[in-house]
């Protein structure tokens, strides 16, 4: 997760007075989130609520899950397996190549610095977006027992969709230095260490088997992945039938506005200093086109997000 994505967006370099529509008002705990209706597939057997076993080894190499030093952390939680996508490796040993292709290795000092900054510098944004997240993620409580969060980052979302419940959470992030922060956030949210696992992975090649999770969470992630469409297809692949993708993303401002012009000018710099974050992606449209059975999407303009506006949030159902 890359909240606000960069120092560019942590400082209000520009001030914009945007007219908000009725759905841009910050929701409170007593205000229902308009247009979001959750439906979960409850036809699965009761055995689904327990830990899922790993897939067995396959002779064709598509699910060679024995590389303990890479996947052992999550084997007791969810069925770990290289994804069946165009990025799929021939064996688990090739997954590092996939990871490096979509997220080239950074120096340890950079990864640690970025994780530390992310953990400490997004307080105002999290305070403002908290009302939206509280309403949005409340729909998962008691309904999603297995949750994957892509781009988990420092774990700021975990408190919203677990709330101390017995939920199994797998967090993935290409920056391995996020792990200690995410684990601390999970523990603070009341998640047992046995129920939270972290794996270094990219959204374009999620290391889970098909139809293995009830929900996928992603906030401010699609701005920085290499391939948005492939990431969304991976999200659909790992979701169970009826499962949901819960998202918050920033998107390009309306064409012809001053904000959109500034985003276009600063976009190359943003990508350079913010781990690949793009200011001008139309991610909401990408989610609509990804082939989900239903998408509920709302927009908001956050004062704390500066040029990283507007933001879209909602739920897409497989």
Beta strands, then each sheet from edge to edge (+ up, - down):
strand 1: 146-150
strand 2: 168-173
strand 3: 196-200
strand 4: 213-219
strand 5: 239-250
strand 6: 294-300
strand 7: 311-317
sheet 1: 3+ 2+ 1+ 4+ 5+ 7- 6+
end
